Amino acid sequence: MGIVLWVVAGLLALVFAAAGTMKLARTPEQLAEAGLGWARDFGTGPVKAIGALEVLAAVGLVVPPLVGVAPVLAGAAAVGLVLMMAGAIVVHARRSEVPLIAVNAVLLALAALVAWGRLGPYAF
């Protein structure tokens, strides 16, 4: 199960590092043109903050357990992603963006798996 946890955490880290970097590098208008219409409603500051949190979570999922320093931070990063994806589901539901709700639900489930694997009663 440890290998599965590493694979899932690594995939989540790649997804959120890419998504966060995109949010940090582009303006809300550019993001809206790329299919993320919600970015226009939020404005520059919140979009950049979300991007920064996604990049930090990506680092937090992998680096602490990899170096063996405070591995509980990986669980904390996963819990943060669960909360972020729950918020994203609410935003997309209000905007009737059903395909994005499905994507966020899958990411939420994967982050919950990592959180359980790192923080649960049988953490590994």
C-alpha positions in Angstrom: 0.0 0.0 0.0 3.0 2.3 0.5 3.7 2.3 -3.2 0.1 3.1 -4.0 0.3 6.0 -1.6 3.5 7.3 -3.2 2.1 7.0 -6.7 -1.2 8.8 -5.8 0.7 11.6 -3.9 3.1 12.0 -6.8 0.3 12.3 -9.3 -1.5 14.8 -7.1 1.7 16.8 -6.7 2.2 16.9 -10.5 -1.4 18.0 -11.1 -1.5 20.7 -8.4 2.0 21.9 -9.2 1.0 22.4 -12.9 -2.4 23.9 -12.0 -0.9 26.2 -9.4 1.9 27.4 -11.6 -0.6 28.1 -14.4 -2.7 30.2 -12.0 0.4 32.1 -10.8 1.7 32.8 -14.3 -1.5 33.9 -16.1 -4.1 36.6 -15.5 -7.7 35.8 -14.7 -8.7 36.8 -18.2 -6.2 34.4 -19.7 -7.4 31.6 -17.4 -11.0 32.4 -18.4 -10.1 32.1 -22.1 -8.5 28.7 -21.3 -11.8 27.4 -19.9 -11.5 28.5 -16.2 -14.3 31.0 -16.3 -14.5 31.2 -12.5 -11.2 33.0 -12.4 -12.7 36.1 -13.9 -15.3 36.2 -11.1 -12.6 35.9 -8.4 -10.1 38.5 -9.5 -6.3 38.5 -9.5 -5.5 38.3 -5.8 -7.6 35.3 -4.9 -6.6 33.4 -8.0 -2.9 33.9 -7.3 -3.5 32.9 -3.7 -5.2 29.7 -4.8 -2.3 29.0 -7.2 0.3 29.5 -4.4 -1.6 27.2 -2.1 -1.7 24.5 -4.8 2.0 24.8 -5.4 2.7 24.6 -1.7 0.4 21.6 -1.3 2.2 19.9 -4.2 5.5 20.4 -2.4 4.0 19.3 1.0 2.7 16.1 -0.4 6.1 14.8 -1.5 9.0 16.5 0.1 8.4 15.9 3.9 8.0 12.1 3.6 10.8 12.0 1.0 13.4 13.6 3.3 11.9 12.2 6.5 11.4 15.5 8.2 8.0 16.1 9.7 6.2 13.7 7.4 2.9 14.7 9.1 3.0 17.7 6.9 2.1 15.5 3.9 -1.1 14.6 5.6 -1.7 18.2 6.4 -1.2 19.2 2.8 -3.6 16.4 1.7 -6.2 17.7 4.1 -5.8 21.2 2.8 -6.3 19.8 -0.8 -9.5 18.0 0.4 -10.8 21.3 1.7 -9.7 23.2 -1.4 -11.5 20.7 -3.7 -14.6 20.8 -1.6 -14.6 24.6 -2.1 -14.0 24.1 -5.8 -16.9 21.7 -6.0 -19.2 24.4 -4.5 -18.0 27.0 -6.9 -18.4 24.8 -9.9 -21.8 23.7 -8.7 -23.0 27.3 -8.5 -21.8 27.9 -12.0 -23.3 24.6 -13.3 -19.9 23.4 -14.5 -20.6 19.6 -14.2 -17.4 18.3 -15.9 -15.3 20.3 -13.5 -17.3 19.1 -10.5 -16.4 15.5 -11.5 -12.7 16.4 -11.9 -12.7 18.0 -8.5 -14.5 15.1 -6.9 -11.8 12.7 -8.2 -9.0 14.9 -6.9 -10.8 15.2 -3.5 -11.0 11.4 -3.2 -7.4 11.0 -4.1 -6.3 13.6 -1.6 -8.5 12.0 1.0 -6.7 8.7 0.4 -3.4 10.3 0.9 -4.6 12.1 4.1 -5.9 8.8 5.4 -2.7 7.0 4.5 -0.5 9.6 6.2 -2.7 10.5 9.2 -5.2 7.6 9.7 -5.2 5.0 12.4 -2.9 2.8 10.3 -0.7 5.5 8.8 2.1 4.2 6.7 
